[in-house]
Amino acid sequence: MIAPALIFEGRVLARGRALVGPVRLEVPGGRWTCLLGPSGIGKSTLLHAFAGLTDGLSIDGTVGAGDGRPLAGRTALMAQADGLLPWLTAQENVVLGDRLRRRRPDAERARALLARAGLAGLEGRKPGALSGGQRQRAALARTLYEDRPVVLLDEPFSALDVANRARMQDLAARALAGRTVLHVTHDPAEAARLGHAIRLLTPQGIAAIPPPDLPAPRAPDHACTLELTGRLTRQLLEAA
Ligand SMILES: Nc1ncnc2c1ncn2[C@@H]1O[C@H](COP(=O)(O)OP(=O)(O)OP(=O)(O)O)[C@@H](O)[C@H]1O
């Protein structure tokens, strides 16, 4: 599986007004990149641009893969809202992509992913009977089930308690090793744990923040992780 780099250069416009940019964002292939920045700066809009979700928007510039091939069919997006269909069970939601593509779902793989997401025994529940954190974990299982080389994550762990958050971060880091991951997060500690690369989007443009020379996922209480968390927090406060 080739995990391409991602490149966005230019602006995203809504009715002629720039929502993002001009900016150049390069996301290295086969690595996990965290994108931080103040609320409303355009992080989700950039993620959606890579996913091809630009209804009502126009792109003045280029968005695509470093290998020059189309991104369509190579990306999985986990959006901020869980997007689970309320009339389907957790299990049916995980395999929804296969259903839509008229492919035979792999029920065993879906069940195993739900179990790894801590949802064993809840496969038959509909989203309305799951907690917010359980729904978010089902949405993560669905994203991993898609098995794409490019994975776009928008605040994927935001509804989770500390222990589940660390577990799901570890699960995603393992499952997505070698893929191109672009992960939008508000949490500097999460970026310090997970990022092979870290980018900060501010009105001044994009800054690259070098992560520590430690393999990810890093221990949340490692001195390097804590030091980087502090540095990122300071930069976010200064950007606000
Ligand atoms: N379809 C749209 N039409 C018009 N404006 C939009 C549209 N989508 C987003 N915006 C605006 O574009 C800007 C960027 O929004 P976006 O959701 O990308 O920000 P964000 O950095 O992800 O914010 P947050 O951290 O709060 O999720 C915001 O000002 C938002 O109001």
The ligand as an SDF file (V2000), in Angstrom:
LIG
                    3D

 31 33  0  0  0  0  0  0  0  0999 V2000
  -19.4610   25.7230    4.0110 N   0  0  0  0  0  0  0  0  0  0  0  0
  -19.0590   26.8590    4.5970 C   0  0  0  0  0  0  0  0  0  0  0  0
  -19.5200   28.0530    4.1590 N   0  0  0  0  0  0  0  0  0  0  0  0
  -19.1220   29.1910    4.7380 C   0  0  0  0  0  0  0  0  0  0  0  0
  -18.2350   29.2610    5.7530 N   0  0  0  0  0  0  0  0  0  0  0  0
  -17.7390   28.1140    6.2210 C   0  0  0  0  0  0  0  0  0  0  0  0
  -18.1050   26.8540    5.6750 C   0  0  0  0  0  0  0  0  0  0  0  0
  -17.4420   25.8910    6.3570 N   0  0  0  0  0  0  0  0  0  0  0  0
  -16.6870   26.5350    7.2930 C   0  0  0  0  0  0  0  0  0  0  0  0
  -16.8680   27.8590    7.2150 N   0  0  0  0  0  0  0  0  0  0  0  0
  -16.1520   28.9010    8.0040 C   0  0  0  0  0  0  0  0  0  0  0  0
  -14.7860   28.6950    7.6760 O   0  0  0  0  0  0  0  0  0  0  0  0
  -13.9470   28.9610    8.7970 C   0  0  0  0  0  0  0  0  0  0  0  0
  -13.0890   27.7420    9.0740 C   0  0  0  0  0  0  0  0  0  0  0  0
  -13.9050   26.6970    9.6170 O   0  0  0  0  0  0  0  0  0  0  0  0
  -13.2860   25.3000   10.0700 P   0  0  0  0  0  0  0  0  0  0  0  0
  -14.4090   24.4520   10.5440 O   0  0  0  0  0  0  0  0  0  0  0  0
  -12.4380   24.7990    8.9870 O   0  0  0  0  0  0  0  0  0  0  0  0
  -12.3620   25.7710   11.2820 O   0  0  0  0  0  0  0  0  0  0  0  0
  -11.5780   24.8900   12.3530 P   0  0  0  0  0  0  0  0  0  0  0  0
  -10.2170   25.4740   12.4600 O   0  0  0  0  0  0  0  0  0  0  0  0
  -11.6800   23.4550   12.0180 O   0  0  0  0  0  0  0  0  0  0  0  0
  -12.4310   25.2190   13.6560 O   0  0  0  0  0  0  0  0  0  0  0  0
  -12.7230   24.3390   14.9880 P   0  0  0  0  0  0  0  0  0  0  0  0
  -11.3940   24.1490   15.6340 O   0  0  0  0  0  0  0  0  0  0  0  0
  -13.6190   25.2510   15.7810 O   0  0  0  0  0  0  0  0  0  0  0  0
  -13.3980   23.0730   14.5670 O   0  0  0  0  0  0  0  0  0  0  0  0
  -14.8920   29.3290    9.9360 C   0  0  0  0  0  0  0  0  0  0  0  0
  -14.9120   30.7260   10.0330 O   0  0  0  0  0  0  0  0  0  0  0  0
  -16.2420   28.7760    9.5060 C   0  0  0  0  0  0  0  0  0  0  0  0
  -17.2810   29.5540   10.0440 O   0  0  0  0  0  0  0  0  0  0  0  0
  1  2  1  0
  2  3  1  0
  2  7  2  0
  3  4  2  0
  4  5  1  0
  5  6  2  0
  6  7  1  0
  6 10  1  0
  7  8  1  0
  8  9  2  0
  9 10  1  0
 10 11  1  0
 11 12  1  0
 11 30  1  0
 12 13  1  0
 13 14  1  0
 13 28  1  0
 14 15  1  0
 15 16  1  0
 16 17  2  0
 16 18  1  0
 16 19  1  0
 19 20  1  0
 20 21  2  0
 20 22  1  0
 20 23  1  0
 23 24  1  0
 24 25  2  0
 24 26  1  0
 24 27  1  0
 28 29  1  0
 28 30  1  0
 30 31  1  0
M  END
$$$$
